[in-house]
Amino acid sequence: MKSDSKKFFEPTPNYAAMRELEKKYYHKPTEKEIRNFLDFWQEIYDFWSQNNSPFESSYVEEKVRVRKALIDKFGFKA
């Protein structure tokens, strides 16, 4: 039992098995896959930015209010 448990927790065979599985299943993404992925996230960001513009007046007003509160509370300018 003692030798079995030692082999179970020994790291070298585990790393070798992981490297073998990585070689078997990992593939580097092609240029087309990368482009499709980036285009997908660009579409998501464009859709999000239409409804959540960081330059809306309410956002700027909230930022100014928070900054003024920090200056008043701590007495420093950011």
C-alpha positions as CSV (number, residue, x, y, z in Angstrom):
1,M,0.0,0.0,0.0
2,K,2.8,2.4,0.8
3,S,4.5,2.0,-2.6
4,D,1.2,2.3,-4.4
5,S,0.3,5.6,-2.8
6,K,3.8,6.9,-3.5
7,K,3.4,6.2,-7.2
8,F,0.0,7.8,-7.2
9,F,1.3,11.1,-6.0
10,E,4.5,11.0,-7.9
11,P,4.4,14.0,-10.3
12,T,6.7,12.8,-13.2
13,P,4.3,10.2,-14.7
14,N,1.4,12.6,-14.4
15,Y,3.2,15.4,-16.3
16,A,4.3,12.9,-19.0
17,A,0.7,11.8,-19.4
18,M,-0.5,15.4,-19.7
19,R,2.2,16.2,-22.3
20,E,1.1,13.1,-24.3
21,L,-2.6,14.1,-24.2
22,E,-1.7,17.7,-25.1
23,K,0.2,16.5,-28.2
24,K,-2.7,14.3,-29.2
25,Y,-5.6,16.8,-28.8
26,Y,-4.1,20.3,-29.0
27,H,-4.0,22.1,-32.3
28,K,-2.9,25.6,-33.0
29,P,-5.7,27.7,-34.3
30,T,-5.5,28.6,-38.0
31,E,-5.6,32.2,-39.2
32,K,-9.2,31.7,-40.4
33,E,-10.3,30.5,-36.9
34,I,-8.5,33.4,-35.2
35,R,-10.2,35.9,-37.7
36,N,-13.6,34.3,-37.1
37,F,-13.1,34.5,-33.3
38,L,-12.1,38.2,-33.5
39,D,-14.9,39.1,-35.8
40,F,-17.4,37.4,-33.5
41,W,-16.2,39.4,-30.5
42,Q,-16.1,42.6,-32.5
43,E,-19.8,42.1,-33.4
44,I,-20.6,41.5,-29.8
45,Y,-18.7,44.7,-28.7
46,D,-20.3,46.8,-31.4
47,F,-23.8,45.7,-30.3
48,W,-22.9,46.3,-26.6
49,S,-21.4,49.7,-27.3
50,Q,-24.6,50.9,-29.1
51,N,-26.6,50.4,-25.9
52,N,-23.8,51.1,-23.3
53,S,-21.8,54.1,-24.5
54,P,-19.2,55.1,-21.9
55,F,-19.7,58.7,-23.1
56,E,-23.3,59.1,-22.2
57,S,-24.1,62.2,-20.2
58,S,-25.5,60.2,-17.3
59,Y,-22.2,58.3,-17.1
60,V,-20.1,61.4,-17.2
61,E,-22.3,63.1,-14.6
62,E,-22.0,60.1,-12.3
63,K,-18.2,60.1,-12.7
64,V,-18.0,63.8,-11.9
65,R,-20.2,63.3,-8.8
66,V,-18.1,60.4,-7.5
67,R,-14.8,62.3,-8.1
68,K,-16.2,65.4,-6.3
69,A,-17.3,63.2,-3.3
70,L,-13.8,61.7,-3.1
71,I,-12.2,65.1,-3.2
72,D,-14.5,66.4,-0.5
73,K,-14.0,63.3,1.7
74,F,-10.3,62.7,1.4
75,G,-9.1,66.2,0.4
76,F,-7.0,65.1,-2.6
77,K,-7.3,65.7,-6.3
78,A,-7.1,62.8,-8.7
